[in-house]
Amino acid sequence: LTVTEMTAKVTVTITENSGSYMYDGAEHTASGYEVTNISNDLYKTGDFTFSGNDKVTGTDAGTYDMELKASDFTNNSKNFSNVEFVIVDGTLEISKRSVTLTSATQEKVYDGTALTNNEVTVGGDGFADGEGASYDVTGTQTAVGSSANTFSYTLNEGTKAANYDITTTAGTLTVTELTDKVTVTITENSGSETYDGAEKTVTGYTVSIDNKLYTDADFTFSGKATVKGTDAGTYNMELKASDFTNNSKNFSN
């Protein structure tokens, strides 16, 4: 009695195992494979041996292939002479961490000094343990108004940009007007002369301000600070408060 080998092709489908991780600074591994299909029920997993390396490792974000080959598998059965091994690729995927960097938002009433805030908040997935960044916050606002709290960052040694998707958002620095009343006292200049038939003149005024932050440059004068007279008598300069206009956005009262 003679039994001959089966010459019809048998296809063995090998599917590499996969793995998916978020970057965390540690090494990750995908290993092993599954026999997902054999085209002939008579052929079993015990009919072949594996001599390759079914393990792939990675640390940094990226895609890593196990790269099994058909030649890693050997048919050991005398009953089958035509065995094909087909590899379905699996991958080790290490995804990037999503990090948001946001500088501080702050507000204050005008006091003549610059408003700054050097705080930067790390959000999203955050940095992996032992990794991070340093920050140079350059935002500043002194006068009434708003501006971006601008900043830049530098990754710490050992922190690789390729492992992160980093988004930056600048906060807002806002200085509001001072609503406390500022009193500017305008004192007209005076003069005293003896009648001699000639016209006499007094001009100008002096300024006194009860808030040292407010200065002469913060208002303008549109009147006429002059008084003239020839005959004996008293002449008033008659400046009015409406002759003076506050031009500073920092003071509303």
Summary of the structure (lengths in Angstrom):
residues: 253
radius of gyration: 42.6
end to end distance: 117.0
largest distance: 158.1
contacts: 630
relative contact order: 0.14
helix: 6%
strand: 47%
